[in-house]
């Protein structure tokens, strides 16, 4: 056995029963030994690369279990609307972008990240009339920070052939008083609109976005992603361009993360089409595997499209948007289970969560469904009896800790104190026995450094500002991005811990997160990221 690389003089946190080591050995892309400096040095030969950790901490590479790497990559090319305080500032920034970049008439203008809840000069969403002030000669689509709501100008609406009669189930085109569309596009209607957009994405475009997103994620020690790229592209048959982009990047050696691809199949016809192509959960190789089927049960809290059992406190009569009829969701889940497909369903509101749990139960007809390792992504608003049902069914929860920070200023206003006291209940959910994984949901996160794992972990372990009882230990928070994340993708034999035979995917840190004050965790820096035994990021 040729030992290609050894790591010595380190603080190696294996995430296996809190076992630690000071050195490890790698052969090509796999771990072959952990132990003392003496033990590991004795395995080296004259060709072995030696990396001196200089007392730094080494952990298994982080796994982000819910994000959109294609959308994240393209977000670097879109107008950054994050943190803008007013509609006026949004209009000014978009105008300036067009002028400074001398963008030809007819070219699509894309922006992302605005939050109407913080605008000082308007109450509510921008409209097509507002975007017409930016330009009437460029089609414009601006996405809210959540990615579930977009605003289009009149030219964009016309190009997509949207009028007062356009209807997409599970979404909405908001209207002016005269019945004409006002440019506000929500949920499933936005996905339909993306497909209708005249701007097509080539394989080279997709490769560029994946590389841009992947390079940035490497800075945070992320070596695997569970990404939902079809959400950003609109599901269109076999997604052949997306698969080709990943295939080329793997061949070229330019893919910086291992990919578990969530596939958006919102309707039964999409599931049937997917199955005709002999695709299934787990199909792939060491770098790209097909993951779960993704559905959405509702929208977002910030956009008041999260589906609630009771009215919004700040908008009586409004309960949000339900994407599915009960029977339709049940039928899709049953079809997927009959074909051994893992499921992952978006749920923000408690009504959405109730529908999902009922659908899982009805689709399983009393059979044990734990083997599927189904997921609910977000699970931000719920009740204790629902959390118990999640545990009983063996469903995994993908959480986004940075959403806790961004939801906090508005959640009690939206829901009232009683309902909000049970939200983002990460410790309670774990105590019920639910496996919880961590993720960023980039680019659908309204904060700086949204992809930073340690920014997320800091939110999990420091809840002084809201519901302190929901704090989680640092070790359990790290498990969300390693051990638990690997299990959720059926990859516990190859990822998640530092053990012989597993992939040599590591992150090297400036500090040991379990040895410093919790409030300093957010300041931990990634010194190096290693994928398959090769350095893909160095500070």
Beta strands, then each sheet from edge to edge (+ up, - down):
strand 1: 5-8
strand 2: 11-13
strand 3: 20-21
strand 4: 23-27
strand 5: 30-35
strand 6: 49-52
strand 7: 57-60
strand 8: 62-67
strand 9: 79-80
strand 10: 109-114
strand 11: 140-144
strand 12: 149-152
strand 13: 171-175
strand 14: 181-187
strand 15: 222-227
strand 16: 258-264
strand 17: 288-296
strand 18: 343-347
strand 19: 375-378
strand 20: 396-399
strand 21: 436-438
strand 22: 506-509
strand 23: 526-531
strand 24: 534-538
sheet 1: 5+ 4- 1+ 6+
sheet 2: 3+ 2- 7- 22+ 23- 24+
sheet 3: 8+ 15+ 16+ 17+ 18+ 19+ 20+ 21+
sheet 4: 9+ 10+ 11+ 12- 14+ 13-
end
